[in-house]
């Protein structure tokens, strides 16, 4: 359940089996938190239809990893 939630919201999920994997997960999480940006989007016609809208976020920066949710429901 947590893995699906993190995927849907653009977050990170780490499964660890021992202390060494937990340390590696903490390092990866710290790196992701240290280098983050926030982008916003406002549709031209907000609230026009209450349906799922797919979102795709890409970067031209070499080796950049993008974590973003897959879409949103309009209100």
C-alpha positions in Angstrom: 0.0 0.0 0.0 2.8 2.5 0.9 4.6 1.7 -2.4 1.5 2.4 -4.4 0.9 5.6 -2.5 4.4 6.9 -3.0 4.2 6.1 -6.7 0.9 7.9 -7.1 2.1 11.0 -5.3 5.6 11.2 -6.8 7.3 10.2 -3.6 10.0 7.7 -2.8 9.6 4.2 -1.4 12.4 2.1 0.1 12.1 -1.5 1.2 14.9 -2.5 3.6 15.8 -5.8 5.0 18.7 -4.9 7.2 20.6 -1.9 8.7 22.9 -1.6 5.6 19.9 -1.2 3.3 18.3 1.3 5.7 21.5 3.4 5.7 21.5 3.4 1.9 17.8 4.3 1.8 18.4 7.2 4.2 21.3 8.5 2.0 19.1 8.3 -1.2 16.2 10.1 0.6 18.6 12.8 1.9 20.0 13.4 -1.6 16.5 13.7 -3.1 15.4 16.1 -0.4 18.5 18.3 -0.7 17.9 18.9 -4.5 14.3 19.6 -5.0 12.3 22.2 -6.9 8.6 22.9 -6.9 6.7 23.7 -10.1 3.1 24.8 -10.3 0.4 24.5 -13.0 -2.9 26.2 -13.3 -5.3 25.1 -16.1 -6.8 27.7 -18.4 -10.3 26.6 -17.5 -10.2 25.5 -13.8 -13.0 23.2 -12.7 -14.3 22.7 -16.2 -14.6 18.9 -15.7 -14.1 16.7 -12.7 -11.9 14.0 -14.3 -8.3 12.7 -14.1 -5.7 14.7 -15.9 -2.3 13.1 -16.7 0.8 15.0 -15.8 4.3 14.4 -17.3 7.3 16.2 -15.9 10.6 15.9 -17.8 14.1 17.4 -17.5 16.8 18.1 -20.0 19.4 18.1 -17.2 21.8 15.1 -17.5 21.4 12.5 -14.8 18.5 14.4 -13.2 15.8 12.2 -11.6 12.3 13.5 -11.7 9.8 12.5 -9.0 6.3 13.7 -9.7 2.8 12.5 -9.3 1.2 11.0 -12.4 -1.8 13.4 -12.5 -4.6 15.1 -10.6 -8.4 15.3 -10.4 -9.8 18.6 -11.3 -12.4 20.1 -9.0 
